Amino acid sequence: MKRLVITTVIGSLLLATASFAQDDKEGKIQQRKENQQQRIGNGVKNGSLTAGETSKLEHQESKVNKEVRTDRKANGGNLTNNQKAQVNQQQNKLSKEIYNDKHNAAKQSQ
């Protein structure tokens, strides 16, 4: 009996840890999305992003978000590890584009 209780407790702890780790990775995608939106907004506010650059970045962000929603819908609300890696790669690329657009010579006319 004691062995059964210990096994059940250990199993429950492992299951809780696994689901927490998954939620944490899902949260990272959302947090990066919010950070990048804020960076784009700051670029518009301080004039370092032109209207065309902003439009292009927003369109790319929208494509990534749509892909995440579609993938989650197909997998019961979760992303596979491969899908998470792909989203991370896409977010890295978008982040680099935000940086490059904010630091190029093009400025928004006042």
Backbone atoms as SQL, in Angstrom:
CREATE TABLE atoms (id INTEGER PRIMARY KEY, chain TEXT, resi INTEGER, resn TEXT, atom TEXT, x REAL, y REAL, z REAL);
INSERT INTO atoms VALUES
  (1, 'A', 1, 'MET', 'N', 0.822, -1.192, 0.000),
  (2, 'A', 1, 'MET', 'CA', 0.000, 0.000, 0.000),
  (3, 'A', 1, 'MET', 'C', 0.869, 1.259, 0.000),
  (4, 'A', 2, 'LYS', 'N', 1.889, 1.231, 0.859),
  (5, 'A', 2, 'LYS', 'CA', 2.780, 2.390, 0.947),
  (6, 'A', 2, 'LYS', 'C', 3.481, 2.634, -0.396),
  (7, 'A', 3, 'ARG', 'N', 3.864, 1.556, -1.039),
  (8, 'A', 3, 'ARG', 'CA', 4.533, 1.651, -2.344),
  (9, 'A', 3, 'ARG', 'C', 3.605, 2.269, -3.387),
  (10, 'A', 4, 'LEU', 'N', 2.339, 1.897, -3.371),
  (11, 'A', 4, 'LEU', 'CA', 1.349, 2.430, -4.302),
  (12, 'A', 4, 'LEU', 'C', 1.161, 3.936, -4.090),
  (13, 'A', 5, 'VAL', 'N', 1.107, 4.362, -2.856),
  (14, 'A', 5, 'VAL', 'CA', 0.928, 5.784, -2.551),
  (15, 'A', 5, 'VAL', 'C', 2.145, 6.570, -3.032),
  (16, 'A', 6, 'ILE', 'N', 3.335, 6.077, -2.759),
  (17, 'A', 6, 'ILE', 'CA', 4.569, 6.755, -3.171),
  (18, 'A', 6, 'ILE', 'C', 4.634, 6.837, -4.695),
  (19, 'A', 7, 'THR', 'N', 4.306, 5.768, -5.376),
  (20, 'A', 7, 'THR', 'CA', 4.323, 5.750, -6.834),
  (21, 'A', 7, 'THR', 'C', 3.319, 6.750, -7.403),
  (22, 'A', 8, 'THR', 'N', 2.143, 6.809, -6.815),
  (23, 'A', 8, 'THR', 'CA', 1.116, 7.741, -7.266),
  (24, 'A', 8, 'THR', 'C', 1.567, 9.190, -7.064),
  (25, 'A', 9, 'VAL', 'N', 2.158, 9.477, -5.911),
  (26, 'A', 9, 'VAL', 'CA', 2.621, 10.837, -5.628),
  (27, 'A', 9, 'VAL', 'C', 3.730, 11.239, -6.598),
  (28, 'A', 10, 'ILE', 'N', 4.684, 10.352, -6.823),
  (29, 'A', 10, 'ILE', 'CA', 5.789, 10.643, -7.744),
  (30, 'A', 10, 'ILE', 'C', 5.250, 10.842, -9.159),
  (31, 'A', 11, 'GLY', 'N', 4.333, 10.008, -9.576),
  (32, 'A', 11, 'GLY', 'CA', 3.738, 10.143, -10.901),
  (33, 'A', 11, 'GLY', 'C', 3.008, 11.473, -11.061),
  (34, 'A', 12, 'SER', 'N', 2.282, 11.868, -10.033),
  (35, 'A', 12, 'SER', 'CA', 1.570, 13.146, -10.082),
  (36, 'A', 12, 'SER', 'C', 2.535, 14.318, -10.178),
  (37, 'A', 13, 'LEU', 'N', 3.620, 14.259, -9.426),
  (38, 'A', 13, 'LEU', 'CA', 4.623, 15.325, -9.467),
  (39, 'A', 13, 'LEU', 'C', 5.275, 15.422, -10.844),
  (40, 'A', 14, 'LEU', 'N', 5.600, 14.290, -11.431),
  (41, 'A', 14, 'LEU', 'CA', 6.202, 14.291, -12.761),
  (42, 'A', 14, 'LEU', 'C', 5.245, 14.856, -13.802),
  (43, 'A', 15, 'LEU', 'N', 3.996, 14.489, -13.700),
  (44, 'A', 15, 'LEU', 'CA', 2.990, 14.983, -14.634),
  (45, 'A', 15, 'LEU', 'C', 2.802, 16.495, -14.480),
  (46, 'A', 16, 'ALA', 'N', 2.759, 16.981, -13.264),
  (47, 'A', 16, 'ALA', 'CA', 2.609, 18.418, -13.021),
  (48, 'A', 16, 'ALA', 'C', 3.816, 19.187, -13.543),
  (49, 'A', 17, 'THR', 'N', 5.008, 18.641, -13.343),
  (50, 'A', 17, 'THR', 'CA', 6.224, 19.288, -13.825),
  (51, 'A', 17, 'THR', 'C', 6.243, 19.350, -15.341),
  (52, 'A', 18, 'ALA', 'N', 5.836, 18.271, -15.998),
  (53, 'A', 18, 'ALA', 'CA', 5.820, 18.239, -17.463),
  (54, 'A', 18, 'ALA', 'C', 4.825, 19.257, -18.019),
  (55, 'A', 19, 'SER', 'N', 3.651, 19.361, -17.418),
  (56, 'A', 19, 'SER', 'CA', 2.665, 20.312, -17.921),
  (57, 'A', 19, 'SER', 'C', 3.096, 21.745, -17.635),
  (58, 'A', 20, 'PHE', 'N', 3.782, 21.982, -16.508),
  (59, 'A', 20, 'PHE', 'CA', 4.293, 23.320, -16.212),
  (60, 'A', 20, 'PHE', 'C', 5.349, 23.721, -17.232),
  (61, 'A', 21, 'ALA', 'N', 6.242, 22.802, -17.586),
  (62, 'A', 21, 'ALA', 'CA', 7.281, 23.097, -18.572),
  (63, 'A', 21, 'ALA', 'C', 6.652, 23.420, -19.924),
  (64, 'A', 22, 'GLN', 'N', 5.612, 22.694, -20.290),
  (65, 'A', 22, 'GLN', 'CA', 4.943, 22.948, -21.562),
  (66, 'A', 22, 'GLN', 'C', 4.273, 24.317, -21.528),
  (67, 'A', 23, 'ASP', 'N', 3.582, 24.641, -20.439),
  (68, 'A', 23, 'ASP', 'CA', 2.938, 25.946, -20.320),
  (69, 'A', 23, 'ASP', 'C', 3.969, 27.063, -20.368),
  (70, 'A', 24, 'ASP', 'N', 5.138, 26.825, -19.777),
  (71, 'A', 24, 'ASP', 'CA', 6.187, 27.831, -19.774),
  (72, 'A', 24, 'ASP', 'C', 6.660, 28.108, -21.200),
  (73, 'A', 25, 'LYS', 'N', 6.846, 27.062, -22.005),
  (74, 'A', 25, 'LYS', 'CA', 7.271, 27.270, -23.390),
  (75, 'A', 25, 'LYS', 'C', 6.194, 27.984, -24.189),
  (76, 'A', 26, 'GLU', 'N', 4.933, 27.633, -23.956),
  (77, 'A', 26, 'GLU', 'CA', 3.829, 28.304, -24.645),
  (78, 'A', 26, 'GLU', 'C', 3.799, 29.775, -24.236),
  (79, 'A', 27, 'GLY', 'N', 4.073, 30.045, -22.977),
  (80, 'A', 27, 'GLY', 'CA', 4.095, 31.413, -22.481),
  (81, 'A', 27, 'GLY', 'C', 5.207, 32.243, -23.096),
  (82, 'A', 28, 'LYS', 'N', 6.324, 31.598, -23.403),
  (83, 'A', 28, 'LYS', 'CA', 7.445, 32.311, -24.018),
  (84, 'A', 28, 'LYS', 'C', 7.072, 32.828, -25.401),
  (85, 'A', 29, 'ILE', 'N', 6.316, 32.060, -26.144),
  (86, 'A', 29, 'ILE', 'CA', 5.876, 32.491, -27.470),
  (87, 'A', 29, 'ILE', 'C', 5.015, 33.739, -27.331),
  (88, 'A', 30, 'GLN', 'N', 4.077, 33.703, -26.397),
  (89, 'A', 30, 'GLN', 'CA', 3.188, 34.842, -26.172),
  (90, 'A', 30, 'GLN', 'C', 3.978, 36.061, -25.692),
  (91, 'A', 31, 'GLN', 'N', 4.919, 35.849, -24.771),
  (92, 'A', 31, 'GLN', 'CA', 5.700, 36.963, -24.238),
  (93, 'A', 31, 'GLN', 'C', 6.546, 37.617, -25.330),
  (94, 'A', 32, 'ARG', 'N', 7.158, 36.805, -26.185),
  (95, 'A', 32, 'ARG', 'CA', 7.955, 37.367, -27.283),
  (96, 'A', 32, 'ARG', 'C', 7.079, 38.150, -28.242),
  (97, 'A', 33, 'LYS', 'N', 5.889, 37.630, -28.505),
  (98, 'A', 33, 'LYS', 'CA', 4.944, 38.322, -29.390),
  (99, 'A', 33, 'LYS', 'C', 4.625, 39.704, -28.815),
  (100, 'A', 34, 'GLU', 'N', 4.336, 39.754, -27.516),
  (101, 'A', 34, 'GLU', 'CA', 4.025, 41.029, -26.871),
  (102, 'A', 34, 'GLU', 'C', 5.231, 41.973, -26.889),
  (103, 'A', 35, 'ASN', 'N', 6.416, 41.443, -26.627),
  (104, 'A', 35, 'ASN', 'CA', 7.631, 42.275, -26.647),
  (105, 'A', 35, 'ASN', 'C', 7.873, 42.867, -28.035),
  (106, 'A', 36, 'GLN', 'N', 7.691, 42.051, -29.061),
  (107, 'A', 36, 'GLN', 'CA', 7.928, 42.531, -30.413),
  (108, 'A', 36, 'GLN', 'C', 6.889, 43.570, -30.812),
  (109, 'A', 37, 'GLN', 'N', 5.650, 43.388, -30.385),
  (110, 'A', 37, 'GLN', 'CA', 4.623, 44.396, -30.661),
  (111, 'A', 37, 'GLN', 'C', 4.993, 45.716, -29.987),
  (112, 'A', 38, 'GLN', 'N', 5.504, 45.625, -28.777),
  (113, 'A', 38, 'GLN', 'CA', 5.908, 46.822, -28.056),
  (114, 'A', 38, 'GLN', 'C', 7.086, 47.505, -28.756),
  (115, 'A', 39, 'ARG', 'N', 8.031, 46.731, -29.244),
  (116, 'A', 39, 'ARG', 'CA', 9.176, 47.296, -29.962),
  (117, 'A', 39, 'ARG', 'C', 8.727, 48.003, -31.236),
  (118, 'A', 40, 'ILE', 'N', 7.772, 47.401, -31.948),
  (119, 'A', 40, 'ILE', 'CA', 7.243, 48.035, -33.158),
  (120, 'A', 40, 'ILE', 'C', 6.533, 49.335, -32.774),
  (121, 'A', 41, 'GLY', 'N', 5.723, 49.282, -31.727),
  (122, 'A', 41, 'GLY', 'CA', 5.015, 50.475, -31.270),
  (123, 'A', 41, 'GLY', 'C', 5.970, 51.595, -30.869),
  (124, 'A', 42, 'ASN', 'N', 7.048, 51.238, -30.181),
  (125, 'A', 42, 'ASN', 'CA', 8.047, 52.240, -29.794),
  (126, 'A', 42, 'ASN', 'C', 8.708, 52.849, -31.027),
  (127, 'A', 43, 'GLY', 'N', 8.957, 52.023, -32.044),
  (128, 'A', 43, 'GLY', 'CA', 9.562, 52.511, -33.280),
  (129, 'A', 43, 'GLY', 'C', 8.668, 53.498, -34.000),
  (130, 'A', 44, 'VAL', 'N', 7.374, 53.242, -33.980),
  (131, 'A', 44, 'VAL', 'CA', 6.422, 54.162, -34.595),
  (132, 'A', 44, 'VAL', 'C', 6.389, 55.461, -33.789),
  (133, 'A', 45, 'LYS', 'N', 6.337, 55.315, -32.467),
  (134, 'A', 45, 'LYS', 'CA', 6.224, 56.477, -31.590),
  (135, 'A', 45, 'LYS', 'C', 7.433, 57.412, -31.703),
  (136, 'A', 46, 'ASN', 'N', 8.637, 56.835, -31.763),
  (137, 'A', 46, 'ASN', 'CA', 9.825, 57.689, -31.804),
  (138, 'A', 46, 'ASN', 'C', 10.273, 58.020, -33.229),
  (139, 'A', 47, 'GLY', 'N', 9.537, 57.519, -34.234),
  (140, 'A', 47, 'GLY', 'CA', 9.814, 57.876, -35.616),
  (141, 'A', 47, 'GLY', 'C', 10.895, 57.057, -36.294),
  (142, 'A', 48, 'SER', 'N', 11.424, 56.029, -35.621),
  (143, 'A', 48, 'SER', 'CA', 12.485, 55.224, -36.235),
  (144, 'A', 48, 'SER', 'C', 11.948, 54.197, -37.234),
  (145, 'A', 49, 'LEU', 'N', 10.635, 53.988, -37.256),
  (146, 'A', 49, 'LEU', 'CA', 10.018, 53.108, -38.256),
  (147, 'A', 49, 'LEU', 'C', 9.109, 53.938, -39.159),
  (148, 'A', 50, 'THR', 'N', 9.257, 53.721, -40.467),
  (149, 'A', 50, 'THR', 'CA', 8.368, 54.395, -41.416),
  (150, 'A', 50, 'THR', 'C', 7.048, 53.632, -41.477),
  (151, 'A', 51, 'ALA', 'N', 6.067, 54.203, -42.115),
  (152, 'A', 51, 'ALA', 'CA', 4.769, 53.551, -42.263),
  (153, 'A', 51, 'ALA', 'C', 4.905, 52.242, -43.041),
  (154, 'A', 52, 'GLY', 'N', 5.726, 52.255, -44.086),
  (155, 'A', 52, 'GLY', 'CA', 5.937, 51.044, -44.884),
  (156, 'A', 52, 'GLY', 'C', 6.615, 49.946, -44.091),
  (157, 'A', 53, 'GLU', 'N', 7.627, 50.308, -43.310),
  (158, 'A', 53, 'GLU', 'CA', 8.324, 49.318, -42.482),
  (159, 'A', 53, 'GLU', 'C', 7.372, 48.742, -41.439),
  (160, 'A', 54, 'THR', 'N', 6.583, 49.612, -40.835),
  (161, 'A', 54, 'THR', 'CA', 5.622, 49.167, -39.818),
  (162, 'A', 54, 'THR', 'C', 4.610, 48.207, -40.416),
  (163, 'A', 55, 'SER', 'N', 4.103, 48.549, -41.577),
  (164, 'A', 55, 'SER', 'CA', 3.125, 47.698, -42.252),
  (165, 'A', 55, 'SER', 'C', 3.711, 46.325, -42.553),
  (166, 'A', 56, 'LYS', 'N', 4.936, 46.317, -43.065),
  (167, 'A', 56, 'LYS', 'CA', 5.598, 45.053, -43.404),
  (168, 'A', 56, 'LYS', 'C', 5.804, 44.196, -42.145),
  (169, 'A', 57, 'LEU', 'N', 6.273, 44.817, -41.073),
  (170, 'A', 57, 'LEU', 'CA', 6.522, 44.092, -39.826),
  (171, 'A', 57, 'LEU', 'C', 5.225, 43.556, -39.226),
  (172, 'A', 58, 'GLU', 'N', 4.183, 44.380, -39.240),
  (173, 'A', 58, 'GLU', 'CA', 2.881, 43.949, -38.714),
  (174, 'A', 58, 'GLU', 'C', 2.320, 42.781, -39.527),
  (175, 'A', 59, 'HIS', 'N', 2.510, 42.831, -40.838),
  (176, 'A', 59, 'HIS', 'CA', 2.036, 41.740, -41.698),
  (177, 'A', 59, 'HIS', 'C', 2.780, 40.447, -41.377),
  (178, 'A', 60, 'GLN', 'N', 4.096, 40.531, -41.192),
  (179, 'A', 60, 'GLN', 'CA', 4.879, 39.341, -40.864),
  (180, 'A', 60, 'GLN', 'C', 4.476, 38.789, -39.499),
  (181, 'A', 61, 'GLU', 'N', 4.278, 39.679, -38.540),
  (182, 'A', 61, 'GLU', 'CA', 3.845, 39.261, -37.204),
  (183, 'A', 61, 'GLU', 'C', 2.488, 38.567, -37.286),
  (184, 'A', 62, 'SER', 'N', 1.601, 39.111, -38.095),
  (185, 'A', 62, 'SER', 'CA', 0.275, 38.531, -38.277),
  (186, 'A', 62, 'SER', 'C', 0.359, 37.122, -38.869),
  (187, 'A', 63, 'LYS', 'N', 1.263, 36.935, -39.834),
  (188, 'A', 63, 'LYS', 'CA', 1.440, 35.609, -40.443),
  (189, 'A', 63, 'LYS', 'C', 1.901, 34.586, -39.406),
  (190, 'A', 64, 'VAL', 'N', 2.849, 34.964, -38.568),
  (191, 'A', 64, 'VAL', 'CA', 3.354, 34.045, -37.533),
  (192, 'A', 64, 'VAL', 'C', 2.222, 33.718, -36.561),
  (193, 'A', 65, 'ASN', 'N', 1.476, 34.731, -36.127),
  (194, 'A', 65, 'ASN', 'CA', 0.372, 34.511, -35.186),
  (195, 'A', 65, 'ASN', 'C', -0.707, 33.601, -35.775),
  (196, 'A', 66, 'LYS', 'N', -1.015, 33.794, -37.049),
  (197, 'A', 66, 'LYS', 'CA', -2.016, 32.954, -37.705),
  (198, 'A', 66, 'LYS', 'C', -1.531, 31.505, -37.782),
  (199, 'A', 67, 'GLU', 'N', -0.247, 31.328, -38.095),
  (200, 'A', 67, 'GLU', 'CA', 0.308, 29.982, -38.158),
  (201, 'A', 67, 'GLU', 'C', 0.244, 29.292, -36.793),
  (202, 'A', 68, 'VAL', 'N', 0.551, 30.029, -35.733),
  (203, 'A', 68, 'VAL', 'CA', 0.490, 29.466, -34.380),
  (204, 'A', 68, 'VAL', 'C', -0.943, 29.056, -34.055),
  (205, 'A', 69, 'ARG', 'N', -1.906, 29.927, -34.348),
  (206, 'A', 69, 'ARG', 'CA', -3.315, 29.589, -34.086),
  (207, 'A', 69, 'ARG', 'C', -3.746, 28.351, -34.856),
  (208, 'A', 70, 'THR', 'N', -3.365, 28.267, -36.129),
  (209, 'A', 70, 'THR', 'CA', -3.724, 27.119, -36.956),
  (210, 'A', 70, 'THR', 'C', -3.099, 25.836, -36.419),
  (211, 'A', 71, 'ASP', 'N', -1.812, 25.910, -36.053),
  (212, 'A', 71, 'ASP', 'CA', -1.126, 24.732, -35.520),
  (213, 'A', 71, 'ASP', 'C', -1.733, 24.285, -34.194),
  (214, 'A', 72, 'ARG', 'N', -2.072, 25.241, -33.352),
  (215, 'A', 72, 'ARG', 'CA', -2.680, 24.879, -32.061),
  (216, 'A', 72, 'ARG', 'C', -4.053, 24.247, -32.268),
  (217, 'A', 73, 'LYS', 'N', -4.810, 24.782, -33.187),
  (218, 'A', 73, 'LYS', 'CA', -6.141, 24.236, -33.459),
  (219, 'A', 73, 'LYS', 'C', -6.028, 22.793, -33.952),
  (220, 'A', 74, 'ALA', 'N', -5.026, 22.534, -34.775),
  (221, 'A', 74, 'ALA', 'CA', -4.845, 21.188, -35.333),
  (222, 'A', 74, 'ALA', 'C', -4.349, 20.196, -34.286),
  (223, 'A', 75, 'ASN', 'N', -3.725, 20.695, -33.206),
  (224, 'A', 75, 'ASN', 'CA', -3.135, 19.808, -32.199),
  (225, 'A', 75, 'ASN', 'C', -3.824, 19.919, -30.847),
  (226, 'A', 76, 'GLY', 'N', -5.074, 20.259, -30.830),
  (227, 'A', 76, 'GLY', 'CA', -5.810, 20.306, -29.575),
  (228, 'A', 76, 'GLY', 'C', -5.353, 21.398, -28.630),
  (229, 'A', 77, 'GLY', 'N', -4.877, 22.507, -29.151),
  (230, 'A', 77, 'GLY', 'CA', -4.489, 23.631, -28.308),
  (231, 'A', 77, 'GLY', 'C', -3.020, 23.711, -27.967),
  (232, 'A', 78, 'ASN', 'N', -2.234, 22.733, -28.394),
  (233, 'A', 78, 'ASN', 'CA', -0.806, 22.722, -28.089),
  (234, 'A', 78, 'ASN', 'C', 0.022, 22.725, -29.361),
  (235, 'A', 79, 'LEU', 'N', 1.283, 23.056, -29.207),
  (236, 'A', 79, 'LEU', 'CA', 2.230, 22.991, -30.320),
  (237, 'A', 79, 'LEU', 'C', 3.202, 21.843, -30.082),
  (238, 'A', 80, 'THR', 'N', 3.606, 21.192, -31.158),
  (239, 'A', 80, 'THR', 'CA', 4.635, 20.168, -31.028),
  (240, 'A', 80, 'THR', 'C', 5.983, 20.858, -30.832),
  (241, 'A', 81, 'ASN', 'N', 6.987, 20.096, -30.410),
  (242, 'A', 81, 'ASN', 'CA', 8.319, 20.672, -30.216),
  (243, 'A', 81, 'ASN', 'C', 8.867, 21.233, -31.526),
  (244, 'A', 82, 'ASN', 'N', 8.614, 20.548, -32.629),
  (245, 'A', 82, 'ASN', 'CA', 9.074, 21.047, -33.930),
  (246, 'A', 82, 'ASN', 'C', 8.388, 22.367, -34.287),
  (247, 'A', 83, 'GLN', 'N', 7.101, 22.457, -33.993),
  (248, 'A', 83, 'GLN', 'CA', 6.368, 23.692, -34.278),
  (249, 'A', 83, 'GLN', 'C', 6.880, 24.836, -33.403),
  (250, 'A', 84, 'LYS', 'N', 7.164, 24.542, -32.137),
  (251, 'A', 84, 'LYS', 'CA', 7.711, 25.563, -31.244),
  (252, 'A', 84, 'LYS', 'C', 9.061, 26.051, -31.755),
  (253, 'A', 85, 'ALA', 'N', 9.890, 25.130, -32.215),
  (254, 'A', 85, 'ALA', 'CA', 11.204, 25.513, -32.747),
  (255, 'A', 85, 'ALA', 'C', 11.040, 26.379, -33.989),
  (256, 'A', 86, 'GLN', 'N', 10.091, 26.030, -34.836),
  (257, 'A', 86, 'GLN', 'CA', 9.849, 26.804, -36.055),
  (258, 'A', 86, 'GLN', 'C', 9.344, 28.209, -35.710),
  (259, 'A', 87, 'VAL', 'N', 8.443, 28.314, -34.754),
  (260, 'A', 87, 'VAL', 'CA', 7.929, 29.620, -34.342),
  (261, 'A', 87, 'VAL', 'C', 9.063, 30.450, -33.751),
  (262, 'A', 88, 'ASN', 'N', 9.902, 29.821, -32.942),
  (263, 'A', 88, 'ASN', 'CA', 11.044, 30.527, -32.353),
  (264, 'A', 88, 'ASN', 'C', 11.961, 31.071, -33.448),
  (265, 'A', 89, 'GLN', 'N', 12.210, 30.277, -34.453),
  (266, 'A', 89, 'GLN', 'CA', 13.055, 30.704, -35.572),
  (267, 'A', 89, 'GLN', 'C', 12.415, 31.885, -36.312),
  (268, 'A', 90, 'GLN', 'N', 11.105, 31.819, -36.528),
  (269, 'A', 90, 'GLN', 'CA', 10.399, 32.904, -37.203),
  (270, 'A', 90, 'GLN', 'C', 10.424, 34.182, -36.348),
  (271, 'A', 91, 'GLN', 'N', 10.259, 34.016, -35.039),
  (272, 'A', 91, 'GLN', 'CA', 10.305, 35.175, -34.158),
  (273, 'A', 91, 'GLN', 'C', 11.710, 35.776, -34.106),
  (274, 'A', 92, 'ASN', 'N', 12.737, 34.930, -34.160),
  (275, 'A', 92, 'ASN', 'CA', 14.111, 35.437, -34.209),
  (276, 'A', 92, 'ASN', 'C', 14.329, 36.284, -35.464),
  (277, 'A', 93, 'LYS', 'N', 13.841, 35.785, -36.598),
  (278, 'A', 93, 'LYS', 'CA', 13.991, 36.507, -37.859),
  (279, 'A', 93, 'LYS', 'C', 13.253, 37.841, -37.802),
  (280, 'A', 94, 'LEU', 'N', 12.042, 37.830, -37.287),
  (281, 'A', 94, 'LEU', 'CA', 11.261, 39.059, -37.179),
  (282, 'A', 94, 'LEU', 'C', 11.934, 40.045, -36.226),
  (283, 'A', 95, 'SER', 'N', 12.482, 39.543, -35.143),
  (284, 'A', 95, 'SER', 'CA', 13.173, 40.404, -34.185),
  (285, 'A', 95, 'SER', 'C', 14.354, 41.110, -34.841),
  (286, 'A', 96, 'LYS', 'N', 15.090, 40.365, -35.643),
  (287, 'A', 96, 'LYS', 'CA', 16.233, 40.943, -36.349),
  (288, 'A', 96, 'LYS', 'C', 15.767, 42.000, -37.348),
  (289, 'A', 97, 'GLU', 'N', 14.643, 41.744, -38.022),
  (290, 'A', 97, 'GLU', 'CA', 14.110, 42.715, -38.975),
  (291, 'A', 97, 'GLU', 'C', 13.625, 43.984, -38.265),
  (292, 'A', 98, 'ILE', 'N', 13.020, 43.824, -37.095),
  (293, 'A', 98, 'ILE', 'CA', 12.593, 44.994, -36.317),
  (294, 'A', 98, 'ILE', 'C', 13.823, 45.840, -35.980),
  (295, 'A', 99, 'TYR', 'N', 14.860, 45.180, -35.493),
  (296, 'A', 99, 'TYR', 'CA', 16.086, 45.903, -35.139),
  (297, 'A', 99, 'TYR', 'C', 16.659, 46.633, -36.357),
  (298, 'A', 100, 'ASN', 'N', 16.796, 45.924, -37.477),
  (299, 'A', 100, 'ASN', 'CA', 17.378, 46.522, -38.681),
  (300, 'A', 100, 'ASN', 'C', 16.548, 47.703, -39.182),
  (301, 'A', 101, 'ASP', 'N', 15.222, 47.552, -39.179),
  (302, 'A', 101, 'ASP', 'CA', 14.362, 48.640, -39.649),
  (303, 'A', 101, 'ASP', 'C', 14.418, 49.847, -38.717),
  (304, 'A', 102, 'LYS', 'N', 14.518, 49.588, -37.416),
  (305, 'A', 102, 'LYS', 'CA', 14.575, 50.705, -36.470),
  (306, 'A', 102, 'LYS', 'C', 15.907, 51.441, -36.531),
  (307, 'A', 103, 'HIS', 'N', 16.960, 50.763, -36.992),
  (308, 'A', 103, 'HIS', 'CA', 18.296, 51.354, -36.985),
  (309, 'A', 103, 'HIS', 'C', 18.822, 51.708, -38.374),
  (310, 'A', 104, 'ASN', 'N', 17.967, 51.702, -39.380),
  (311, 'A', 104, 'ASN', 'CA', 18.417, 52.117, -40.705),
  (312, 'A', 104, 'ASN', 'C', 18.256, 53.640, -40.848),
  (313, 'A', 105, 'ALA', 'N', 18.622, 54.149, -41.984),
  (314, 'A', 105, 'ALA', 'CA', 18.592, 55.604, -42.186),
  (315, 'A', 105, 'ALA', 'C', 17.180, 56.159, -42.392),
  (316, 'A', 106, 'ALA', 'N', 16.239, 55.284, -42.767),
  (317, 'A', 106, 'ALA', 'CA', 14.874, 55.746, -43.033),
  (318, 'A', 106, 'ALA', 'C', 14.199, 56.172, -41.732),
  (319, 'A', 107, 'LYS', 'N', 13.641, 57.354, -41.752),
  (320, 'A', 107, 'LYS', 'CA', 12.928, 57.885, -40.594),
  (321, 'A', 107, 'LYS', 'C', 11.540, 58.319, -41.008),
  (322, 'A', 108, 'GLN', 'N', 10.641, 58.285, -40.062),
  (323, 'A', 108, 'GLN', 'CA', 9.279, 58.718, -40.315),
  (324, 'A', 108, 'GLN', 'C', 9.263, 60.243, -40.376),
  (325, 'A', 109, 'SER', 'N', 8.599, 60.784, -41.374),
  (326, 'A', 109, 'SER', 'CA', 8.518, 62.245, -41.475),
  (327, 'A', 109, 'SER', 'C', 7.530, 62.761, -40.427),
  (328, 'A', 110, 'GLN', 'N', 7.895, 63.837, -39.822),
  (329, 'A', 110, 'GLN', 'CA', 7.093, 64.405, -38.728),
  (330, 'A', 110, 'GLN', 'C', 6.038, 65.324, -39.240);
